[in-house]
Amino acid sequence: MLHLTPIDLKRHAVKTLLIPVCEDQALHSDSVVGDLVATAMRVESFRGKRDQELVLHRPPQLPVEQVLFRGLGKADRLDPEALRQAAGKGVKRCIQMGVRRLWVAAPDPVAAGLEAEAALAALLEGVVLGNHLFDRYKQEKENRPLLRADVIVSADSARRYARLAARVEAVCRGTILAREWVNTPSNEKTPETFARSITAAAKKGGLTARVILAPELRRRKFGALLAVAAGSRNRPALVVLEHRPKRGRQTVVLVGKGVTFDSGGINIKTGPALGDMKCDMAGAAAVAAALLGAAALNIDRRVVGVIPLVENMVSGGATRPGDIVTSLSGKTVEIGNTDAEGRLILADAMTYALKAYAPEVMIDLATLTGACVVALGEAIAGLFTRDAPLQAELLAAAERTHERCWPMPLPEDYKELLKSSFADISNMPSAREGGAISAALFLSEFAGGARWAHIDIAGPAYRKKETAYCGAGGTGFGVRLLLDWLTKA
């Protein structure tokens, strides 16, 4: 779908051309594009301000049918994310216009004041991510995605970055797959069904895959995970994916929370938010998609995905508040609240990962707490770790991908909140405040000796309204972040 193509706009027939424009600085070294921008800037209603848009039809003396200009704002505020957003919004507009093939004029990175590869990659990402439509359940397909997008670059850039388009497509395919999984309704995404979907994708993608079903989970004593699953007639599963290159330099385990629907259990959720609880497996989706990306990119680390899948429902067999369960680690947990279920399934998954793979690094992704959304809003994830180098690496990846994370504390004295009079630990803190911190501290008890980080993606994993390069629903947050970190850390 995505190509880097050097062309002469004076000679090459183009139906639709997208040009990003700054309001106070020329960004394009191509004289034809520069002349088109100058023409656009003479239109009184267009000044290149952020999110301004203009369409010009059949510019004189060029074989171009229509040109779409997207404003970027002032040059001193330009960054890769601005290009990513401009490309995504431009593609969305073209889809509405019925465009099937798009040409995009890439800015000159020197003129833009940006690092060349980062700027071009961001533009490409915006194109691919903005082209995703989730209309599987609609009889009438109102719009159709682009079939092809060509980003116009110099011949030298086309040679230098010859592999970039394929790499970006591989990463963005993972993000889009994670979105599709999150958006799939829970009636078509029971734990075992979702496990089959993941393993089918894994086998096509060159990963090894194994699924541990309920009988073996009971035999192995996954007590915390089984306690969450006890109220549902849909049985749990644990999916294990592995990317194992010939010369993997270390073992990394990624753990993703996979609650395919979260009713809250006996502590049942209320209100309109319940309808969005199909998204409580966004961490699982991101981890599975990141493993597929690791294989596609042939990342030189052994990467293992451990994905616990359950449905948290209410029935006569459901776990009750006050119950005490024994986790896979042997640690007993008092159930203070059945809606604090994610940390329970992650605890057993993390213990399994430590025993089976002894990873150097372990990172979990989870839509874990509403408290993290209160603290950081819908666009930023909470990052919890005591490992300063790992924190720096993940924050750098977050900056590059704009999958933003904010470092959160893990104060030792807050562990007092998790004390139980009857068990080793409680899954519910004794105070309401600091809920995201106490949840992370609970997980830290099961991290063993691995370098560990927890990323609470409850905010950015799912959006009610569309954004610049994502429709309403699942965002696929975490896939680009993890793959960037795996590649560059």
Order of alpha helices (4+ residues) and beta strands (2+ residues): beta-beta-alpha-beta-beta-alpha-beta-alpha-alpha-beta-alpha-alpha-alpha-beta-alpha-alpha-beta-beta-beta-alpha-beta-beta-beta-alpha-beta-alpha-beta-alpha-beta-beta-alpha-beta-beta-beta-alpha
